[in-house]
Amino acid sequence: MPELRTDSGLRLVEPPDGQTARLRRRMHSPLCGLMPQLGFLSRPRYAPRLLVSGGDLTGVHVLRDQPRPKLGSYHIGGYGVRPYESHIRTLGEVVERYAGYVAAVSGAYPVRFATEAELGELTDGEPYFPIGSYRPFTEEQTASGGFPFRSPGPEDRFGWSRFTRLRDGRPTWLPAQLTTVGYVVRDREGEPWVQPAVTTGTAAHTDPDKAALGALQEMAQIDAAVGHWYGATRSVRIRPGRRTAALLRLVARHCHPLGGQPEFHLLPSADLPGFTVACLLREPGGQVPAVVVGLGIDDRLESAMYKSFLEGVGVRALATWTSVQERTSGTGPGEEAIFDLESNVVLAASPEGARVVEERYGDCEEAGADDLPPDPEDRGAAHAVRRLVRAFHDTGKRLYAGDLTTVDAAALGFVVARFWSPDLLTLPLPSAPTAAHPRFAAYGGFRRHVPHPFP
């Protein structure tokens, strides 16, 4: 909590509710705030008793010369057992999304439009990522009708942004469409769409070390989750133990006995530290949402389980809300391909989609929480960041970093960290998994094209 020391030596401690309310007053305004509106989702009678909020983002589409997006397109939300938990997560995501979307137009990351050969001349020989050799999709995928991405060629021109290569600290040019969610592909100028940028690897926090840690851990989390879903590795269903006693008490207090109880699965990473956990929440009687999956990661097992439980509650609310919207509009998940990160959640929540989720997570091992690897010593966020970066480099992974903090985000006290690695799996559009990505070899190879259930 923030502290203020007086001349008399007394300490004034601001409670988190007050701190969050003060921040919200500076961010939430329909006229000039980063967040023009904030809403809350009601819960069914037997759903977990948690607060779920959702926010919208100020008009960054105007800066990017794009059409106005539909409500909820930025996937901004927060959840918690206390109001401030829900609020601060929503406010943090607003800052994160805002910084990511304006990075391409703020001037902080100027874009050079060139082929790989031209880029070397424009940048005095500075290193760049060889996108000409980047092939995340199979030939069968790119040749199929309606597939939105294609493989790059040597004469293709791309927008490039300058990041830092962490192995040696050298400035390196990366394709903006892979690293910057706010970048708009210049298809009219012949730029091919190779793969969409996602927010994975971006995090906002008032502590720079915690922002970096959140971003890096999210990369490891999504890599493990996507590797498990499309690969051959098995999850580990976690049985309760002394190690998870506090979490079990919280679940008992906030989950109705007639509602679905959470089921936790450890998703082992191929070679990165941390516990990645999936939380499955089911609706009794198979009603929609029949099943949803929340993800969480932390160096401590119980904390990772708690985070996955919170996200599971949030995904449950998203699935319910989106299902109602699609039902009233006469649309819904059908046989067509899914190229958004909402319809797949609705599909997984349906009885048909739930069977696929249950089959994938049913192929698992089982272990008690007390029998899993121990938590490492807590030595602070800065040490955890160094540990993760070292793990990237020790396993031969390329890792690039950028600071997306805008002037207005800094004025609010936030830092926005951005990391990217071509050697990890990122969250794909559900019907466009990166089936040709070499990383799948670490997860037993690519095995299925079924859309994943993650938002």
N, C-alpha and C positions, 0 to 999 in steps of 0.2 A: 504494500500500500504506500502511496506517496506520503512523505513526512515533512513537516515544517517545524524547525526548532526555534523557539522564542528566546529572548534575552535572558529570561529566568531559568532556562534550561529545560522547560517543559516541551514535550513533543506533542504536536497536533497531527493526528493520523486521520487521513481522509478515507472513509470506507469505500469499497469498490462500487457500491450503488451510487454514491455521490460523484465519484470520478467518472463513471460511465454516463450519468445524467448530464454532467458538465460537457463531456465530449459530444454527446448527442445534440445538445443545444447549438453547438458550433457546426454540426454537419447536416442536421436534418431540417430542410426547408424546401417547400415546393417552388420557391422563387430563385434561390441562389445557393442551395446546399449541394454537397456531393451526393446526398441521399434525399431525393424529393419526396419519398413516401416510405413509411414503415408500417407493416401490418402483421397480424398474428393469426395463426391457424387454430381453429377450434379442434378439439379432439373428440372422438367417439367415447362412449361411456367407459369401455373397458381398455382403452389405449393407455400406454404409460403416461403418468401424470408429470409431464415435463412441458416447459414453455417453448414453443417453436415460433420464431419470427421470420419474416421475409422482408427484404428491402429492394428498392429499385435504384438505378444509377442515373445520375444527371446526364444530360444530353450529349454524351461523347459521340453519338452517331453524327451529330452536326459537324463536329470537327473533322470527322473521317469521311464526310460526304456520302453517308449511307442512309438507307431508309430507317424510319423509326422502328425499333424492334418491338415485339409484343411484350406485354407485361411478364416479368419473370425470366426473360431471356438470359440474363447475366448470372442466374443461379446463385443469388445472394441470400444467405439465410444464417440463422443462429439458433442454438438450442441449449437448454440447461435446466437444472433444477431450481435455480434462482433467477429472478428477472435480469440481473446484471450480466449473468453468464450468456443468456440469449442475446442481450443487447450488444455486448462488447464483441461477440463473434460476428454479428451482423455488421457493426461499424467497421471492424477490421477487414471484412471481406469487401466492403464498399471501397475502402482505401486501396486494397490490393487490386481489385478489378479496374478502378479508375486509373491507377498508375500504369497498369498493363495496357489499357486501351489508348491512353494518350501518349505513351512512350514514342510511338511512331510519328507523332505530329508535334511533340513538345519542343523539338530541337535538341534534346539531350542525346538522341540516337539518330543522327542524320543517316539517310539511306542513300547508298550508291547503287545505281542501276547499271549492271554490266554483266557480260559473260565472265567466266573464270579467267580467261586470258586477258580480257580488258581490265579486270580488277587489279591484277598485279601491276599494271602500268599506272593506274589511278592512285594506288596506295603506296607507291615506292617499295614494292616488294614485301609488304607486310603479310604474314601468314593468313590463310583463309581455310574454311572448311570445304573439302572437295565434294561439293554436292553432285557433280557429274557422276560420281561412283556410288551415290546413295540410292539404294534400291529397296525400300521398305516393303513393297508389294510384289506379288508374283506376277508373271506375265499373264496368267489366266485372269487375275483380278483386274489388271489395267485394261485388258481386252474385252471384259464383259460390258454389256450395254448398261448405261446409266452410272457406271463407276466414275466418281468425280475427279480422281487423281490420275496422274500419269508419270512415267519415269522421266527424269531429266536427261537432256542431251548436251553435247559439248558446245553447241552454238546457242543454247538457250540463255536468255538474259534474266537475271534475278535481282531483286532488291537485297542489299547487304547492309548489316549493321555491325558496329564495332563493339565486341565484348573483350573480356580478359581471359586468357588461358591460364588456369590456376597452377598448372604444373611448373611454369616458368615465369608467369606474370606478364607475358607478351600480349599486346593487343592483337586480336584475331577477328577477321571478318566472317560473320555467320549469316546464312540466309535468313532474312527477316521473317519470312513466312513460317519458319520453323521455331522461332524464338519469341516473336512479338505478337501477342494476340490481337493487337490493334492494327497490325499491318494489313492493308487491303491488296490482294494480289492484282498485279497489273495485267490482266488477261488481254486487254485491248492492245497492249504493247508486246504481246507474245509470251508473257511470263507463264510458264506452266504451273499448275497447282500440284505440288509434290506430296505434301502432307500438311494437315492443319496444325497450327500452333495451339497449345492448350495452356491453361494456367498452372498445370503441374510444375512445381519448381519455383513458384512465386509465393511469397508470404510477406505480410505486413505485421509489424510489431513496434512497440515503443522502445524496445531493447534491440540494438543491431544484432547481437549474437543470437537472440531468440528468433529474430526474423530469418537469419541465415539457417539456423537449425530447423525451423519449421519448413523452410523451402526444401532443404536437402532430405529431411525425413519423408516429406511427401513424395519425392522422387523415388526413394527406396520402397515406400509403401505401394505406390502404383505399379512399380516394376514387379513386385512380388505378387500383387493381386492379379494383374493381367497375365503374368507368367503362369500362375496357377490356373486361371480360367481357361486359357487357350492351350496350355501345355499339358504335361503328363504327371506333374508332381502331385502328391496327395497332401491335403491339409491335415491338421491335428486337432480333433475335437477336444476342447479343454474341460476336464472334470474339475469341480470345485475343490478348493483346498484352503489351508490356513493363509496362504499367500494372497488369496482373493476374498478374504472375509469381509473387508470393508465394502467392496463392490457388491457382494451378495446382500449385505444389509441394505445398501442403497436400492438395489433392484427390488428387494422385498417391500421396501417402503413406497416405491414409486410405480411398481407394476401391479395392476389389479390381479387378484388370484384367478379370476375367470378369463383374463386376457392372455395373450401369448407371452411366454417367457423367453428371454434371450438365450440363444445358443452361440457359443464362442468357438471360433476355429483359428488356430495359429496357421499363418501362411508363411512358411519359411522362405527367406530370401536365399538366392543362390550363393551370394558371397558378401552381402553388406550387413552391418550390425543393426540391431534394433529388433523389436518384436512387432510384426505386422499382424493384426488381428481382424478377422471378419466377424461381425455380429449378425446373426440371422434372427429376424423377428417375424413371427407368423400370426395370422389372424385365425382365431378358433373357428372351426367349421369350414375352413377353406374359402371364406369370403374375401373379397378384394379389400386390401392387398393381401393376397395369400401368403406371400413371403417377400421380404425386402432384405437388402444386405447393406450394412454400414461398415466402414473401414476406419481403423485407427492404428497409429504407430507411436511407440515410445521406447526408451531404453528400459523402462520398468513395465513388466508384464501387466500388472493390474491397471496402470495408467493407460496402456494401449487398449485394454478391454473396455475401460470406461469411455474412452474416446470413440471406440467403435459402437458402443451402445448409444451414445448421444447421437452419432451420425445416423445410426439405424432408425432412431425415432424421427430424425429430420427427413430421411428418405421415405419413411412410412407416410409422413404428412405430404411430401411431394407426390408420391404415388397416388394417394387418395385424391388430392386436389386435381392432378392432371387427369386422372381417370374420370372424374366428374366433368371436367371441361370437355374431354373427348366424347364422353357419352352424350352430353347436351348438344354438342356440335355435329354429332353424327359421324365423327371420325374415330379412329382407334387403331391399335396395332394389328396389321393384317399380314398378307403375304409379301408386301413390298419391302424393299430394303430400308433399313433404319439409318439415317444419317443425321440424327440429332441425339442429344443426351437426356431426353425425357421419355420418348416413346418406348425406349428399351426398358426403363424402370416400370412403366405401365405393363409392358409385355411380361416382365418377370413377376409382377404382382398378380397377373391373371392365372387361372388354374392351369392353362396350358404351359405358360412360361415358368410357373412355379415348379412344375415337374422337372424341367431342365435344371433349374437351380438346385433342387433337392437331389437330383442324380449326381450333379457335379460335386456338391459338398458331402453327399453320402459316401463318396469314394474317399474315405479318410482313415487315418489312424486315430488312436485315442490315447490321452495321457493326462495324468493329474497335474494340476497347476504347480504343485510342490515338486514334481519330478522333472519339470522343464528346466532349461539352463537358467542359472541364477541371474538376477539383475546386477549390472556392473555398479561399481561405486559411483555415487553422484558427485561429480567434480565440477559441475556448472556447465552452462550452455556453451561457453567458449571452448572448453575442452571437448565437449561432444561434437562440436563443429569440426575441430581439428581431427578428431578420430574418424569422422565420416569422410572428410576430404582425403585423409591418408588411405582409407579403405578403397576409395575410388582409384587412386593412383596406384596402390599396391596391386590391384587386380587389373591394371592396364586400361582403365577407362579414361576417356577424355572428359574434362569437366571445364565448363566456361561459366563466368559470372558477370553480372551487371547490376548496377544500382539504379532501380527505376524510381527512386524517390523524387517526387515532383516538389515544386516550391510550396504548393498548398498542402501536400501531405506532410512535409516537414514542419509547416506552421502548426499542424495539429499534433506534432510530436511523434510522428510515425517514420519508420524506415521501411522501404519496400525492397526486398532482396529478390534477385532473379538468378537461377542457375539452370543450365541445360547441358545434357550429355546425349550424344547420338548413340551411345553404347548401352542405354537403358531403354526399356519399354515405357512408353507414355500411354495415356488414356486415349484409345482410338475411338473414332466413331463406330458404333456397334456393328455395322455391316461392312466396316472397312478395317479389320484387324491387320496389323503389319505382319502378314504371314511369312514374309521373306526375311524378317529381321534376324540377324545372327544371334541375338540374345536368347531366342527361344531354345537354342541348343542347351543352355544352362538349366532349362526347365523341362528337359526331356523331349524337346521338339514341338513344333506346332501341330495340334491334334484336331481342332474343331473350328468351324466358322460360325457357331451359334452366337448371337449377340450377347454381350456381357450385360450384367445388371447394374452397373455403377453409373451414377449421375455425373 
